[in-house]
Amino acid sequence: MEPSQLSRELREGKNPDLSRRRLIIGLSGVGALMGEAVSLYQVGMIKELPDPPIPLIDSSKVDASNYAYKRFDTPDGFMMVTNYSITALIAAAGGMNRATQNPILPIALAIKTFFDSALALWLAREEWDENQAFCAYCQVATLCSIVSFALAIPEALAATRYMLGKRKPENA
């Protein structure tokens, strides 16, 4: 696709799949923002993570614990930022009719958001097991992943149907 056409479609296009992709990009931005807040705390740029007054929430405790630093010798907030940026990249890739023009992209997005959701739920369990508390920022990001997966399903199903020959291209 020509860059000018892609630019026009992504900025001005209107269809349900593109609307859901925009929501996924927004949710990925929220997830990355949560990861950035955690990252700033984990490297000492801010001294405390403010939490809502909800029982079982203690973000500063969780994000200063061994749990938050045990993978790849890196604070885990930076991994959140990177992960949500990759999700946004996949959601942004391709034109407004990518289910028929490049069907692997919607399928990749559904797989990525499913993996993100499963991983986030597994990490929430681990977070609780190791700290007896949750990080509010991480749980907001978990919700973003789950909603993103739900939003990715319709376009991935359309792409799968197209690839299996059950749907003709829109311009055929």
C-alpha positions as CSV (number, residue, x, y, z in Angstrom):
1,M,0.0,0.0,0.0
2,E,1.2,3.5,-0.8
3,P,2.2,5.4,2.3
4,S,-0.2,8.3,1.5
5,Q,-3.1,5.8,1.2
6,L,-2.1,4.2,4.5
7,S,-1.9,7.6,6.2
8,R,-5.4,8.6,4.9
9,E,-7.0,5.2,5.8
10,L,-5.6,5.2,9.4
11,R,-6.4,8.8,10.1
12,E,-9.7,9.2,8.3
13,G,-11.0,5.7,7.7
14,K,-14.2,4.4,9.3
15,N,-15.2,0.8,9.8
16,P,-15.8,-1.3,12.9
17,D,-12.4,-3.1,12.7
18,L,-10.5,0.1,12.5
19,S,-12.5,1.6,15.4
20,R,-11.6,-1.5,17.5
21,R,-7.9,-1.2,16.5
22,R,-7.9,2.4,17.6
23,L,-9.3,1.3,21.0
24,I,-6.6,-1.3,21.2
25,I,-3.9,1.3,20.5
26,G,-5.4,3.5,23.2
27,L,-5.5,0.7,25.7
28,S,-1.9,-0.2,24.8
29,G,-1.0,3.4,25.5
30,V,-2.6,3.1,29.0
31,G,-0.8,-0.1,29.6
32,A,2.5,1.5,28.6
33,L,1.8,4.5,30.8
34,M,1.2,2.2,33.7
35,G,4.5,0.5,32.9
36,E,6.2,3.8,32.7
37,A,5.0,4.9,36.2
38,V,6.2,1.6,37.6
39,S,9.5,2.0,35.8
40,L,10.1,5.5,37.2
41,Y,9.6,4.1,40.7
42,Q,11.8,1.1,40.1
43,V,14.8,3.2,39.1
44,G,14.3,5.7,41.9
45,M,13.0,8.7,39.9
46,I,9.9,8.8,42.0
47,K,9.9,7.6,45.7
48,E,6.4,6.1,46.0
49,L,3.6,4.9,43.7
50,P,0.3,6.5,44.9
51,D,-2.4,3.9,45.2
52,P,-6.2,4.2,45.4
53,P,-7.6,3.3,48.9
54,I,-8.4,-0.3,47.9
55,P,-7.7,-3.3,50.1
56,L,-4.9,-5.6,48.9
57,I,-3.3,-2.9,46.8
58,D,0.3,-1.9,47.6
59,S,2.0,-1.0,44.4
60,S,5.2,0.3,46.0
61,K,5.7,-2.9,48.0
62,V,5.1,-5.1,44.9
63,D,7.2,-3.1,42.6
64,A,10.2,-2.9,45.0
65,S,10.1,-6.7,45.7
66,N,12.2,-9.5,44.3
67,Y,9.2,-10.3,42.1
68,A,9.6,-7.1,40.2
69,Y,13.4,-7.5,39.5
70,K,13.9,-11.2,39.0
71,R,13.6,-11.5,35.2
72,F,16.4,-10.6,32.9
73,D,18.2,-8.5,35.6
74,T,15.7,-5.7,34.7
75,P,12.9,-3.9,36.5
76,D,9.7,-5.3,35.1
77,G,8.1,-2.0,34.4
78,F,10.3,-1.5,31.4
79,M,9.1,-4.9,30.0
80,M,5.5,-3.6,30.4
81,V,6.3,-0.5,28.3
82,T,8.0,-2.5,25.6
83,N,5.2,-5.2,25.5
84,Y,2.4,-2.6,25.1
85,S,4.3,-0.7,22.5
86,I,4.6,-3.9,20.4
87,T,0.9,-4.5,20.8
88,A,0.1,-1.0,19.6
89,L,2.5,-1.5,16.6
90,I,0.7,-4.6,15.5
91,A,-2.7,-2.9,15.9
92,A,-1.5,0.1,13.8
93,A,0.0,-2.0,11.0
94,G,-1.9,-2.2,7.8
95,G,-4.8,-0.4,6.2
96,M,-8.4,-0.3,7.2
97,N,-9.3,-3.5,5.3
98,R,-6.3,-5.6,6.5
99,A,-8.5,-8.6,7.2
100,T,-8.6,-9.2,3.5
101,Q,-5.5,-7.3,2.4
102,N,-3.1,-8.6,4.9
103,P,-5.0,-11.2,7.1
104,I,-1.9,-12.3,9.0
105,L,-1.9,-8.9,10.9
106,P,-5.3,-9.3,12.6
107,I,-4.5,-12.9,13.4
108,A,-1.2,-11.9,14.9
109,L,-2.9,-9.2,17.0
110,A,-5.4,-11.7,18.4
111,I,-2.6,-14.1,19.3
112,K,-0.5,-11.3,20.8
113,T,-3.4,-10.0,22.9
114,F,-4.4,-13.5,24.0
115,F,-0.8,-14.2,25.1
116,D,-0.7,-10.8,26.9
117,S,-3.9,-11.5,28.7
118,A,-2.9,-15.0,29.8
119,L,0.6,-13.8,30.9
120,A,-0.9,-10.8,32.8
121,L,-3.3,-13.1,34.7
122,W,-0.5,-15.6,35.5
123,L,1.7,-12.7,36.7
124,A,-1.1,-11.3,38.8
125,R,-1.3,-14.7,40.6
126,E,2.4,-14.7,41.0
127,E,2.4,-11.1,42.2
128,W,-0.1,-12.1,44.9
129,D,1.6,-15.3,45.9
130,E,5.0,-13.6,46.4
131,N,3.8,-10.3,48.0
132,Q,0.3,-10.8,49.4
133,A,-0.6,-7.6,47.6
134,F,-1.3,-6.3,44.1
135,C,0.2,-3.5,42.1
136,A,-2.7,-1.2,41.0
137,Y,-0.8,-0.1,37.9
138,C,-0.1,-3.7,36.8
139,Q,-3.8,-4.7,37.3
140,V,-5.0,-1.7,35.2
141,A,-2.6,-3.0,32.5
142,T,-4.0,-6.5,32.9
143,L,-7.5,-5.2,32.3
144,C,-6.2,-3.3,29.2
145,S,-4.8,-6.6,27.9
146,I,-8.1,-8.5,28.4
147,V,-10.2,-5.9,26.8
148,S,-7.8,-5.6,23.9
149,F,-8.1,-9.4,23.3
150,A,-11.8,-9.2,23.2
151,L,-11.6,-6.3,20.7
152,A,-9.1,-8.1,18.5
153,I,-11.3,-11.2,18.0
154,P,-13.8,-10.0,15.4
155,E,-11.1,-8.8,12.9
156,A,-9.1,-12.0,13.5
157,L,-12.2,-14.1,12.8
158,A,-12.9,-12.2,9.6
159,A,-9.2,-12.7,8.5
160,T,-9.4,-16.4,9.3
161,R,-12.7,-16.7,7.3
162,Y,-11.1,-14.9,4.4
163,M,-7.9,-17.1,4.5
164,L,-10.1,-20.2,4.5
165,G,-12.0,-18.9,1.4
166,K,-15.3,-18.4,3.2
167,R,-15.5,-14.7,2.4
168,K,-14.8,-12.9,-0.8
169,P,-12.6,-9.8,-0.9
170,E,-14.7,-6.6,-0.4
171,N,-13.8,-5.2,-3.9
172,A,-14.4,-8.5,-5.8
